[in-house]
Amino acid sequence: MIDHLDHIVLTTTDVDACKDFYVRILGMTPERFRQGRLAFRFGNQKINVHERGKEFEPKAHLPVPGALDLCFIASIALEQVIAHLQEQEWSIVEGPVGVCP
């Protein structure tokens, strides 16, 4: 059902310290996208950074520093994913959400 990870969203209270760790210590590549938003690229993966209190939509239900928001790409139609979750008695808190421009 899940084909691959699209991206991870990390919420932080200190963007500079976060950037120092992921870029200088772990060797990831910083990149800016959509209105200057910050992300760290490593291989085919990306971590998008949200600053606590200044999160972008869509965002996690309760974004707190250190929390991760995982965004997946499904190998089946969205309607099938929703039906599967309903069959398993899992609630959808918000969504589905579209791809941000």
N, C-alpha and C positions, 0 to 999 in steps of 0.2 A: 504494500500500500504506500509506504513512504519510499520515494526514490532517492532523495538526497537532501542534505542540509542546504538551505539557501543562505542564511546568515544567522549570526548570534547578535543580540543586543545586550550590551553591558551598561548598567546604570552606575554612575560614580558621583562622588561629591567633589572630587579633585581631578579635573581633566588633565592638568599638567603632570601630576604624579602618575596618572593612568597611562598617559602617552609615554612618559619616561620608561615605565616598566615594560610595556608591550613593544616599544620601538628600540630603545637602547639596550634593555636587558634581554628581551626575547628575540630581537632582530626582525620584527614585523615591519612592513612598509606602511607608513601613514598615507592616507589619501583623503581628499575632500570631495564631496559630492552634494548634490541638491542643496543649494543655498549655504554652502560652506560646512555642511555636517562632516564630522570626523569619523573615519573608520580605519581599522588596521587590517591589512591584507597579508595572508600567509598561504602560499600555494594557491589552491582554488577556493579558499575560504575567506570569510570576512567577518570581523567583529565591528558592528556599528556602536558608537558611543553615545549615550544619553547622559546629560548632566542632571542630577537630581533637582527637581523643581522646574527644569527647562526641557522636559522630554518632548519628543516629536510624536505625532499621531501617525499610525496607530502605535500604541505602547502597551506594555504589560498592565494587567489589571491593577496591581499594587506594586509599582516600581520602587524598589528600595536599593540603596547602595550594595553592590556585590551580587545582586540578583541577575539572573540571565533570562532572556526572552529568546527562545529557540524558534526559528522560522524554517519550516520544511516545505519541500516541493513533493507533491504526491504523484504517484504513477497512475492513478485512476482519477476519474472525474470527481469534482468537488461534491456533487450530489451523492456519490457512492461513499465518500469519506463521511459525510454528515449522516447518512443512513447507518453506516457501520457504528459510529459513535452512539447514535440513538439506540441501536440494538444492544450495545454494551452498557447502556444506561449511564453514559457519560454526558454531562451537560456542556453546552457551548456557552461560555461566559459572554463573549462578544464576537460578532462576525457572522459570516465571513467578511474579511476586509479585502479591498482591492489592492493592487500593486500601486505604490505611491508614484506620482509622476516624477 
